[in-house]
Amino acid sequence: MDASIVEKEKQVQMDIARESGKPEAVIEKMIVGRMKKFVAEATLLNQTFVVNPDLTVGQAASEAGAVITGFARLEVGEGIEVEKEDFAAEVAKMNG
Protein backbone atom coordinates (compact mmCIF):
# COMPACT_ATOMS: atom_id res chain seq x y z
CA MET A 1 0.00 0.00 0.00
CA ASP A 2 1.25 3.46 -0.88
CA ALA A 3 2.73 5.23 2.17
CA SER A 4 1.04 8.50 1.20
CA ILE A 5 -2.39 6.85 1.43
CA VAL A 6 -1.59 5.48 4.88
CA GLU A 7 -0.28 8.87 6.05
CA LYS A 8 -3.35 10.67 4.71
CA GLU A 9 -5.69 8.25 6.50
CA LYS A 10 -3.66 8.66 9.70
CA GLN A 11 -4.04 12.45 9.51
CA VAL A 12 -7.79 12.14 8.95
CA GLN A 13 -8.10 9.83 11.95
CA MET A 14 -5.94 12.16 14.09
CA ASP A 15 -8.16 15.13 13.22
CA ILE A 16 -11.30 13.18 14.09
CA ALA A 17 -9.79 11.98 17.37
CA ARG A 18 -8.61 15.48 18.37
CA GLU A 19 -12.12 16.85 17.83
CA SER A 20 -13.31 14.45 20.54
CA GLY A 21 -11.24 16.41 23.09
CA LYS A 22 -9.48 13.36 24.50
CA PRO A 23 -5.93 13.57 25.88
CA GLU A 24 -3.07 13.17 23.39
CA ALA A 25 -1.89 9.89 25.00
CA VAL A 26 -5.35 8.37 24.51
CA ILE A 27 -5.50 9.67 20.94
CA GLU A 28 -2.21 7.92 20.08
CA LYS A 29 -3.60 4.59 21.28
CA MET A 30 -6.83 5.16 19.37
CA ILE A 31 -4.91 5.88 16.18
CA VAL A 32 -2.86 2.69 16.46
CA GLY A 33 -6.07 0.63 16.61
CA ARG A 34 -7.80 2.57 13.86
CA MET A 35 -4.81 2.27 11.53
CA LYS A 36 -4.58 -1.50 12.12
CA LYS A 37 -8.25 -1.74 11.17
CA PHE A 38 -7.73 0.46 8.08
CA VAL A 39 -4.81 -1.62 6.81
CA ALA A 40 -6.68 -4.87 7.50
CA GLU A 41 -9.68 -3.68 5.51
CA ALA A 42 -7.67 -2.13 2.66
CA THR A 43 -5.29 -5.02 1.95
CA LEU A 44 -6.46 -8.31 0.45
CA LEU A 45 -4.48 -10.78 2.55
CA ASN A 46 -5.47 -9.09 5.83
CA GLN A 47 -9.20 -8.88 5.09
CA THR A 48 -11.60 -11.12 6.95
CA PHE A 49 -12.38 -14.27 4.98
CA VAL A 50 -16.09 -14.23 4.11
CA VAL A 51 -16.62 -17.97 4.53
CA ASN A 52 -14.91 -18.08 7.95
CA PRO A 53 -14.62 -14.69 9.71
CA ASP A 54 -12.13 -16.15 12.21
CA LEU A 55 -9.54 -16.28 9.40
CA THR A 56 -7.99 -13.69 7.14
CA VAL A 57 -7.90 -14.22 3.38
CA GLY A 58 -4.15 -14.91 3.68
CA GLN A 59 -4.66 -17.56 6.36
CA ALA A 60 -7.47 -19.25 4.42
CA ALA A 61 -5.34 -19.34 1.27
CA SER A 62 -2.42 -20.80 3.22
CA GLU A 63 -4.61 -23.49 4.79
CA ALA A 64 -5.91 -24.39 1.33
CA GLY A 65 -2.35 -24.67 0.03
CA ALA A 66 -2.82 -21.72 -2.32
CA VAL A 67 -0.40 -18.89 -2.94
CA ILE A 68 -1.89 -15.55 -3.97
CA THR A 69 0.40 -13.90 -6.48
CA GLY A 70 -1.95 -11.18 -7.67
CA PHE A 71 -5.55 -10.12 -7.89
CA ALA A 72 -7.92 -7.89 -9.83
CA ARG A 73 -10.41 -5.61 -8.11
CA LEU A 74 -13.77 -5.26 -9.82
CA GLU A 75 -16.46 -2.81 -8.90
CA VAL A 76 -20.14 -3.66 -9.12
CA GLY A 77 -21.35 -2.80 -12.61
CA GLU A 78 -17.84 -2.36 -13.98
CA GLY A 79 -17.51 -3.59 -17.55
CA ILE A 80 -21.23 -3.41 -18.24
CA GLU A 81 -21.58 -0.70 -20.81
CA VAL A 82 -25.13 -0.24 -22.01
CA GLU A 83 -25.66 1.42 -25.34
CA LYS A 84 -28.27 4.12 -24.87
CA GLU A 85 -30.66 4.57 -27.73
CA ASP A 86 -33.92 6.46 -27.68
CA PHE A 87 -37.10 4.46 -28.11
CA ALA A 88 -38.15 6.12 -31.41
CA ALA A 89 -34.78 5.32 -33.00
CA GLU A 90 -35.01 1.74 -31.77
CA VAL A 91 -38.52 1.28 -33.28
CA ALA A 92 -37.43 2.91 -36.56
CA LYS A 93 -34.45 0.59 -36.71
CA MET A 94 -36.68 -2.48 -36.25
CA ASN A 95 -39.13 -1.33 -38.94
CA GLY A 96 -36.33 -0.12 -41.17
C-alpha positions in Angstrom: 0.0 0.0 0.0 1.3 3.5 -0.9 2.7 5.2 2.2 1.0 8.5 1.2 -2.4 6.9 1.4 -1.6 5.5 4.9 -0.3 8.9 6.1 -3.3 10.7 4.7 -5.7 8.2 6.5 -3.7 8.7 9.7 -4.0 12.5 9.5 -7.8 12.1 9.0 -8.1 9.8 12.0 -5.9 12.2 14.1 -8.2 15.1 13.2 -11.3 13.2 14.1 -9.8 12.0 17.4 -8.6 15.5 18.4 -12.1 16.9 17.8 -13.3 14.5 20.5 -11.2 16.4 23.1 -9.5 13.4 24.5 -5.9 13.6 25.9 -3.1 13.2 23.4 -1.9 9.9 25.0 -5.3 8.4 24.5 -5.5 9.7 20.9 -2.2 7.9 20.1 -3.6 4.6 21.3 -6.8 5.2 19.4 -4.9 5.9 16.2 -2.9 2.7 16.5 -6.1 0.6 16.6 -7.8 2.6 13.9 -4.8 2.3 11.5 -4.6 -1.5 12.1 -8.2 -1.7 11.2 -7.7 0.5 8.1 -4.8 -1.6 6.8 -6.7 -4.9 7.5 -9.7 -3.7 5.5 -7.7 -2.1 2.7 -5.3 -5.0 1.9 -6.5 -8.3 0.4 -4.5 -10.8 2.6 -5.5 -9.1 5.8 -9.2 -8.9 5.1 -11.6 -11.1 7.0 -12.4 -14.3 5.0 -16.1 -14.2 4.1 -16.6 -18.0 4.5 -14.9 -18.1 8.0 -14.6 -14.7 9.7 -12.1 -16.2 12.2 -9.5 -16.3 9.4 -8.0 -13.7 7.1 -7.9 -14.2 3.4 -4.2 -14.9 3.7 -4.7 -17.6 6.4 -7.5 -19.2 4.4 -5.3 -19.3 1.3 -2.4 -20.8 3.2 -4.6 -23.5 4.8 -5.9 -24.4 1.3 -2.3 -24.7 0.0 -2.8 -21.7 -2.3 -0.4 -18.9 -2.9 -1.9 -15.6 -4.0 0.4 -13.9 -6.5 -2.0 -11.2 -7.7 -5.6 -10.1 -7.9 -7.9 -7.9 -9.8 -10.4 -5.6 -8.1 -13.8 -5.3 -9.8 -16.5 -2.8 -8.9 -20.1 -3.7 -9.1 -21.4 -2.8 -12.6 -17.8 -2.4 -14.0 -17.5 -3.6 -17.6 -21.2 -3.4 -18.2 -21.6 -0.7 -20.8 -25.1 -0.2 -22.0 -25.7 1.4 -25.3 -28.3 4.1 -24.9 -30.7 4.6 -27.7 -33.9 6.5 -27.7 -37.1 4.5 -28.1 -38.2 6.1 -31.4 -34.8 5.3 -33.0 -35.0 1.7 -31.8 -38.5 1.3 -33.3 -37.4 2.9 -36.6 -34.4 0.6 -36.7 -36.7 -2.5 -36.2 -39.1 -1.3 -38.9 -36.3 -0.1 -41.2 
